[in-house]
Amino acid sequence: MKKYICISLGAMIGASLRFAISVAAASMMLPFFIGTLAVNMFGAFAAGTVLSKFKGRTGYLQDFLITGLLGSFTTFSLLTYDQYVLLSIGDYLIFTVYGAINLFGGLSMILLGWKAGGARQ
């Protein structure tokens, strides 16, 4: 039961942070997908760092941070919705660039986080 409480608390915080960033991005009149991109890149970096620190271990803190907080903070569902909107308005160039940045940028950020966390490999 404690595991579920840790995950739920992390998810509540992560979702709230995600919403706050969406509101902030909209208030700055940034393109609609910038908030999603920002949280996914930061989330990938944070996940790499946390996973590096907890390499080979499990526990309530990792459940809270990875599954709960970062799991609800980052968002694949909104990423795919953003991609759908870009396709529906016919913005194929931004669709392609945005998809590539999320995929390769996310991979790069998790690797940077892994190194920042002190992992050797």
C-alpha positions in Angstrom: 0.0 0.0 0.0 2.9 2.4 0.8 4.2 2.0 -2.8 0.8 3.1 -4.2 0.7 6.1 -1.9 4.2 7.2 -2.9 3.4 6.8 -6.6 0.1 8.7 -6.2 1.7 11.6 -4.3 4.4 11.9 -7.0 1.8 11.7 -9.7 -0.2 14.5 -8.1 2.8 16.8 -8.0 4.0 15.9 -11.5 0.6 16.5 -13.1 0.3 19.8 -11.2 3.7 20.9 -12.4 2.9 19.9 -15.9 -0.3 21.9 -15.9 1.5 25.0 -14.5 4.1 24.8 -17.3 1.3 24.5 -19.9 -0.4 27.6 -18.5 2.9 29.5 -18.3 3.8 28.6 -21.9 0.3 29.7 -23.1 0.6 33.0 -21.2 3.9 33.7 -22.9 2.1 33.1 -26.2 4.6 30.4 -27.2 3.6 27.8 -29.9 1.2 25.3 -28.4 3.7 22.5 -28.4 6.6 24.2 -26.5 5.3 23.3 -23.1 5.1 19.6 -24.0 8.6 19.8 -25.5 10.1 21.5 -22.4 8.6 19.0 -19.9 9.6 16.0 -22.0 13.2 17.2 -22.3 13.5 18.1 -18.7 11.7 14.9 -17.6 14.1 12.8 -19.7 17.1 14.5 -18.2 15.7 14.1 -14.7 14.8 10.4 -15.3 18.4 9.7 -16.5 19.8 11.4 -13.4 17.5 9.6 -11.0 17.9 6.2 -12.7 21.7 6.6 -12.6 21.6 7.4 -8.9 19.4 4.4 -8.1 21.1 2.0 -10.6 20.2 -1.5 -9.6 18.1 -0.5 -6.5 14.4 -0.1 -6.0 12.4 1.6 -3.3 9.7 4.1 -2.4 11.8 7.2 -3.4 12.4 5.8 -6.8 8.6 4.9 -7.1 7.7 8.4 -6.1 10.2 10.1 -8.5 10.2 7.9 -11.6 6.7 6.3 -11.7 4.8 9.0 -9.9 6.3 12.4 -10.4 8.1 12.1 -13.8 5.6 9.6 -15.1 2.8 12.2 -14.8 5.0 15.2 -15.5 6.1 14.0 -18.9 3.4 13.1 -21.4 3.3 10.9 -24.4 -0.4 11.4 -24.8 -0.1 15.2 -25.2 2.9 14.7 -27.5 0.8 12.5 -29.8 -2.1 15.0 -29.7 0.3 17.9 -30.6 1.5 15.8 -33.5 -2.1 15.1 -34.6 -2.9 18.9 -34.5 0.2 19.7 -36.6 -0.8 17.1 -39.1 -4.4 18.3 -39.2 -3.4 21.9 -39.9 -1.0 20.7 -42.6 2.2 21.8 -40.9 4.3 18.8 -42.1 7.7 20.5 -41.6 7.0 21.3 -37.9 5.4 17.9 -37.4 8.6 16.2 -38.6 11.0 18.5 -36.8 9.0 18.4 -33.5 8.8 14.6 -33.7 12.6 14.3 -34.3 13.4 16.7 -31.5 11.3 14.8 -29.1 12.7 11.4 -30.0 16.4 12.3 -30.4 16.4 15.2 -27.9 14.7 12.9 -25.3 17.3 10.2 -25.9 20.1 12.8 -25.6 18.7 14.3 -22.5 18.3 10.9 -20.7 22.0 10.1 -21.6 23.1 13.5 -20.3 21.1 12.9 -17.1 22.6 9.5 -16.8 26.1 11.0 -17.0 25.1 13.9 -14.6 24.0 11.3 -12.2 27.4 9.8 -12.1 27.0 6.7 -14.2 30.0 5.4 -16.0 28.2 3.7 -18.9 
